[in-house]
Amino acid sequence: MESESDEDKAIEDLDGAEWMERTLKVNKARPRENRSSFAGGRRDNRF
C-alpha cells in the first residue's frame, strides 16, 4: 500500500466481509513475537 490511509481503508472494507461462507477478520500486520523453540513438540522420532 502506498499510504497508511490506503491500508486503513482496505482493512475497513474487508473486515467483516464474507468469503466462501466465512466472515473475514482483518487486522494490521505486526512483528512476530519471539517464541521458544521448545513449544511442546517432540524432540525425537521414537515411538
Secondary structure, DSSP 8 states (H G I E B T S, - for coil): --SHHHHHHHHHHHTT-EETTEE-------------S-SS--SS---
